Amino acid sequence: MGPGAIALLLASLTIFTAGGLPYGISALFPVMYHSNILARERCGSAAAQVCAAEHRTTSCCPAQMLSYTLLSSVGILPSDALVACYGEFVDRKGPRTTFVLGLLFTCCGLAILAINTLMQLEPLWFVAFGLLGSGGPGLFFAILLLTERYPDLQPFITTLSSAASDASAICFY
């Protein structure tokens, strides 16, 4: 296995683990329902207590389900909206800087997500998923520029990076 193949393997693994996380948020819904996340704020404390006592894995009330839909949108929107900005950024600053920026957004989002499992502050859920959505395109664009370094691997790079981005939605499962 040559250096291009190793770089491609590592790049695909990076995209798989962090490139499209917001697209898999629906896998977290049963866990979030069971943990009563956003239930107290949306359904009221009485309904939240009933849901907690029943150990529900479905929504407590329609308002909670709408909050989760908004949470999904907050994660997915920057992932789609920032593609043009990242394209310009990668042209101006280069793939390494773009990769670091995307990784920084993703790591900050994961850290806030981890911390907020203890704190349970509603705004932090939205910040965390917004950051996860903001980081994915930076990772994806930076990896595509491997085609300049390894032109003979271009068909594999584009195919594997796209497949890894799509498959990263299963990471939350």
C-alpha positions as CSV (number, residue, x, y, z in Angstrom):
1,M,0.0,0.0,0.0
2,G,1.5,3.3,-1.1
3,P,1.4,6.7,0.6
4,G,-1.5,7.8,-1.6
5,A,-3.6,4.8,-0.5
6,I,-2.8,5.4,3.2
7,A,-3.7,9.1,2.9
8,L,-6.9,8.1,1.1
9,L,-7.8,5.6,3.8
10,L,-7.1,8.1,6.6
11,A,-9.0,10.8,4.8
12,S,-12.0,8.5,4.3
13,L,-12.0,7.5,7.9
14,T,-11.9,11.2,9.0
15,I,-14.9,12.0,6.8
16,F,-16.7,8.9,8.0
17,T,-16.3,9.8,11.7
18,A,-17.0,13.5,11.5
19,G,-18.2,14.6,8.0
20,G,-21.9,14.2,8.1
21,L,-22.9,13.7,11.8
22,P,-26.0,16.0,11.7
23,Y,-27.6,13.7,9.1
24,G,-27.7,10.9,11.7
25,I,-29.3,12.9,14.5
26,S,-32.5,10.9,14.2
27,A,-30.7,7.9,15.7
28,L,-30.3,10.0,18.9
29,F,-34.0,10.8,19.3
30,P,-34.9,7.6,21.3
31,V,-31.9,8.3,23.7
32,M,-32.9,11.9,24.0
33,Y,-36.5,11.1,24.7
34,H,-35.4,8.5,27.3
35,S,-33.2,11.1,28.9
36,N,-36.0,13.7,28.9
37,I,-33.9,16.2,26.9
38,L,-36.0,19.2,26.0
39,A,-39.1,17.7,27.6
40,R,-39.2,20.0,30.7
41,E,-38.8,23.1,28.6
42,R,-41.4,22.1,26.1
43,C,-43.9,19.8,27.7
44,G,-44.0,21.1,31.2
45,S,-42.6,19.5,34.4
46,A,-45.7,17.4,35.1
47,A,-45.6,15.7,31.6
48,A,-41.8,15.4,31.8
49,Q,-42.1,13.6,35.1
50,V,-44.6,11.2,33.6
51,C,-42.4,10.5,30.6
52,A,-39.4,10.0,32.9
53,A,-41.3,7.5,35.1
54,E,-42.3,5.6,32.0
55,H,-38.8,5.6,30.5
56,R,-40.2,6.7,27.2
57,T,-38.3,6.4,23.9
58,T,-40.9,8.4,22.0
59,S,-41.8,12.1,22.3
60,C,-43.5,13.4,25.4
61,C,-45.5,16.0,23.6
62,P,-45.7,17.5,20.1
63,A,-43.7,20.5,21.1
64,Q,-40.8,18.3,22.1
65,M,-40.9,16.6,18.7
66,L,-40.9,20.0,17.0
67,S,-37.8,21.0,19.0
68,Y,-36.0,17.9,17.8
69,T,-36.9,18.7,14.2
70,L,-35.5,22.2,14.8
71,L,-32.4,20.7,16.3
72,S,-32.0,18.6,13.2
73,S,-32.4,21.6,11.0
74,V,-29.8,23.6,13.0
75,G,-27.3,20.8,12.4
76,I,-28.1,20.2,8.7
77,L,-28.5,23.8,7.6
78,P,-24.8,24.9,8.0
79,S,-23.7,21.7,6.5
80,D,-25.4,22.6,3.3
81,A,-25.1,26.4,3.5
82,L,-21.4,26.7,4.2
83,V,-20.3,24.6,1.2
84,A,-19.7,27.7,-1.0
85,C,-17.9,29.5,1.8
86,Y,-15.6,26.5,2.4
87,G,-14.9,26.2,-1.3
88,E,-13.7,29.8,-1.4
89,F,-11.8,29.3,1.9
90,V,-10.0,26.2,0.6
91,D,-9.0,28.1,-2.6
92,R,-7.6,31.0,-0.5
93,K,-6.1,29.3,2.5
94,G,-5.4,25.8,1.4
95,P,-6.6,22.4,2.3
96,R,-4.7,22.0,5.6
97,T,-6.1,25.2,7.1
98,T,-9.6,24.2,5.8
99,F,-9.2,20.8,7.4
100,V,-8.1,22.3,10.7
101,L,-11.0,24.7,10.7
102,G,-13.5,21.9,10.0
103,L,-12.0,19.7,12.6
104,L,-12.1,22.6,15.1
105,F,-15.8,23.1,14.6
106,T,-16.5,19.4,14.8
107,C,-14.4,18.9,18.0
108,C,-16.0,21.9,19.7
109,G,-19.4,20.6,18.8
110,L,-18.7,17.2,20.2
111,A,-17.2,18.7,23.4
112,I,-20.3,20.8,23.9
113,L,-22.5,17.9,23.2
114,A,-20.6,15.8,25.8
115,I,-20.6,18.5,28.4
116,N,-24.3,19.3,27.9
117,T,-25.3,15.7,28.6
118,L,-24.5,16.7,32.2
119,M,-25.7,20.3,32.2
120,Q,-28.9,19.9,30.1
121,L,-29.0,23.5,28.9
122,E,-31.3,23.8,25.9
123,P,-29.3,26.4,23.9
124,L,-26.2,24.3,24.1
125,W,-27.9,21.5,22.2
126,F,-28.5,23.8,19.3
127,V,-24.9,25.3,19.5
128,A,-23.4,21.8,19.5
129,F,-25.4,20.6,16.5
130,G,-24.7,23.8,14.6
131,L,-21.0,23.4,15.2
132,L,-21.2,19.7,14.0
133,G,-22.9,20.8,10.9
134,S,-20.4,23.6,10.3
135,G,-17.4,21.3,10.5
136,G,-18.4,18.6,8.0
137,P,-17.9,20.5,4.7
138,G,-14.5,21.7,5.8
139,L,-13.3,18.2,6.3
140,F,-14.9,17.1,3.0
141,F,-13.4,19.9,0.9
142,A,-9.9,19.5,2.4
143,I,-9.9,15.8,1.6
144,L,-11.0,16.4,-2.0
145,L,-7.7,18.3,-2.6
146,L,-5.8,15.0,-2.3
147,T,-6.6,14.7,-6.0
148,E,-4.0,17.3,-6.7
149,R,-1.3,15.4,-4.8
150,Y,-2.4,12.0,-6.1
151,P,-4.0,12.5,-9.5
152,D,-4.0,8.8,-10.3
153,L,-6.3,8.2,-7.3
154,Q,-8.8,10.8,-8.3
155,P,-11.7,8.4,-9.0
156,F,-11.2,6.6,-5.7
157,I,-10.8,9.9,-3.7
158,T,-14.1,11.4,-5.0
159,T,-16.0,8.1,-4.6
160,L,-14.7,7.2,-1.2
161,S,-15.0,10.7,0.2
162,S,-18.7,10.9,-1.0
163,A,-19.4,7.5,0.3
164,A,-17.8,8.2,3.7
165,S,-19.7,11.4,4.1
166,D,-23.0,9.7,3.4
167,A,-22.1,6.8,5.7
168,S,-21.2,9.1,8.5
169,A,-24.9,9.5,9.3
170,I,-24.7,6.1,11.0
171,C,-22.2,7.2,13.6
172,F,-24.8,8.1,16.1
173,Y,-26.3,4.6,15.9
